Each structure stands twice: as structure tokens, then as C-alpha cells.
Amino acid sequence: MNAQSEPATDSSAVIWRRALDNQSFEICRFICSRTGPQLNGTILAAQEGQPIEICYQISCDSDWKTREVLIQQRYGFVESNLKLSANDKTWNRAGQGRLPELAACIDVDIELTPATNALPINRLNLAVGKSAEIQAAWIRLPALAVVAARQRYDRLSENTYRYTSVASGFQAEIEVDKYGLPLRYGNIWEQIG
């Protein structure tokens, strides 16, 4: 998958390591194009004792609203794909049509990556001390199932947020760089380059 726009000077490339169990690495490229921000990445991980490789491309509009998600996945020897498109009223899955259960979602959240936290962090642009609750289209891996997930973001300082999964109560502090990309996600992921 290739980005269709040329990167601007405020683009970045990072690599994360899953520090919790040392079972994944990810390369992510943040590209600020004329049409809106894009995240492109590759995750290599061990998932349920099987190797998994995920290549993703997320395109947003200029307001950081998710507009398209492309995923290519290899799980063991099984290859699968997912394509989602969104506008202000509907989400669609290629081959399945409309997904009305995602109507309230603005952001996408891909399991196994901290990258997608940058989307609501940048879109919300919260002041320090403020918080917001959102609905995200959560992509579960390796099933490529998409479900609505209630999430909360609290801005604790200039570069620190607390993420909360409302349903499970899971929380993690996220330290971010100037692009909103995580430097550290709790004790789970850390940026290493």
C-alpha cells in the first residue's frame, strides 16, 4: 500500500516495540498531505502462537476524521483484507455494505497498534485538564471484526493523555510527540526510533 500524496515537511516515521511482552514491532509513517493526515504502518507480531503481519493505511480528512481504512493481513498462512470507508453519517465495509452500528464513530482504532490513538488525540485537540468521550470503530485482529467501542481521553499535561476503554475500564497513560504519536503507551508500547 502506498500513500497517494507526497509527504509534507511535517511528516514522521517511527518504530514501536511492544515492551509488555516483546512480541511485536511496528513501523508507522505519519504523512500530512494536502487532503488530510494519513497513517501507514506494518505490524509484525506473535498472536495466539501464530505469526501475524498487518499492513494498514488510514486516510483522514483535514479535520482528522477517518475516511478510509485499508488492511492487509497475513495470519499464519491465511491472508485476508479489510476496506472501510466513512463519511459523516455512515461507515461501509467493502463486500458487506453499510455498518449502521458504527454510525456514531468518527475514529478508527486498530487492535495491536498504538498509532490509531493519534487520530482522536489530534482531532479532539483537548486543552490540558479537559476530557472527551468518543465512539471508535474498533478493528479486532485477527478476525477483522469491526465493533463500536466507547473510549475516553483525558489530557493530563502538554504531552500526556489518559486513555480509557469505557466498557472494560482498561486505562493507560500515553505520552505523545509533537504529531500526537505515542512515545510511550503505558507499559505496553514504546517508541524506539
TAVEN-V664500 format. One record per residue. N is the residue number from 0. RES is the residue in one small letter. BURIAL is b if it has 9 or more other ideal C-beta (glycine too) atoms within 8 Angstrom, else e. Layout:
N_RES_BURIAL, N_RES_BURIAL
This chain:
0_m_e, 1_n_e, 2_a_b, 3_q_e, 4_s_b, 5_e_e, 6_p_b, 7_a_b, 8_t_e, 9_d_e, 10_s_b, 11_s_b, 12_a_e, 13_v_b, 14_i_b, 15_w_b, 16_r_b, 17_r_b, 18_a_e, 19_l_e, 20_d_e, 21_n_e, 22_q_e, 23_s_b, 24_f_b, 25_e_b, 26_i_b, 27_c_b, 28_r_b, 29_f_b, 30_i_b, 31_c_b, 32_s_b, 33_r_e, 34_t_e, 35_g_b, 36_p_b, 37_q_b, 38_l_b, 39_n_b, 40_g_b, 41_t_b, 42_i_b, 43_l_b, 44_a_b, 45_a_e, 46_q_b, 47_e_e, 48_g_e, 49_q_b, 50_p_b, 51_i_b, 52_e_b, 53_i_b, 54_c_b, 55_y_b, 56_q_b, 57_i_b, 58_s_b, 59_c_b, 60_d_e, 61_s_e, 62_d_e, 63_w_b, 64_k_b, 65_t_b, 66_r_b, 67_e_b, 68_v_b, 69_l_b, 70_i_b, 71_q_b, 72_q_b, 73_r_b, 74_y_b, 75_g_e, 76_f_e, 77_v_e, 78_e_e, 79_s_e, 80_n_e, 81_l_b, 82_k_b, 83_l_b, 84_s_b, 85_a_b, 86_n_e, 87_d_e, 88_k_e, 89_t_b, 90_w_b, 91_n_b, 92_r_b, 93_a_e, 94_g_e, 95_q_e, 96_g_e, 97_r_e, 98_l_b, 99_p_e, 100_e_e, 101_l_b, 102_a_e, 103_a_e, 104_c_b, 105_i_b, 106_d_b, 107_v_b, 108_d_b, 109_i_b, 110_e_e, 111_l_b, 112_t_b, 113_p_b, 114_a_b, 115_t_b, 116_n_b, 117_a_b, 118_l_b, 119_p_b, 120_i_b, 121_n_b, 122_r_b, 123_l_b, 124_n_e, 125_l_b, 126_a_e, 127_v_e, 128_g_e, 129_k_e, 130_s_e, 131_a_b, 132_e_e, 133_i_b, 134_q_b, 135_a_b, 136_a_b, 137_w_b, 138_i_b, 139_r_b, 140_l_b, 141_p_b, 142_a_e, 143_l_b, 144_a_e, 145_v_b, 146_v_e, 147_a_b, 148_a_b, 149_r_b, 150_q_b, 151_r_b, 152_y_b, 153_d_b, 154_r_b, 155_l_e, 156_s_e, 157_e_e, 158_n_e, 159_t_b, 160_y_b, 161_r_b, 162_y_b, 163_t_b, 164_s_b, 165_v_b, 166_a_e, 167_s_e, 168_g_e, 169_f_e, 170_q_b, 171_a_b, 172_e_b, 173_i_b, 174_e_e, 175_v_b, 176_d_b, 177_k_e, 178_y_b, 179_g_b, 180_l_b, 181_p_b, 182_l_b, 183_r_b, 184_y_b, 185_g_b, 186_n_e, 187_i_b, 188_w_b, 189_e_b, 190_q_b, 191_i_e, 192_g_e
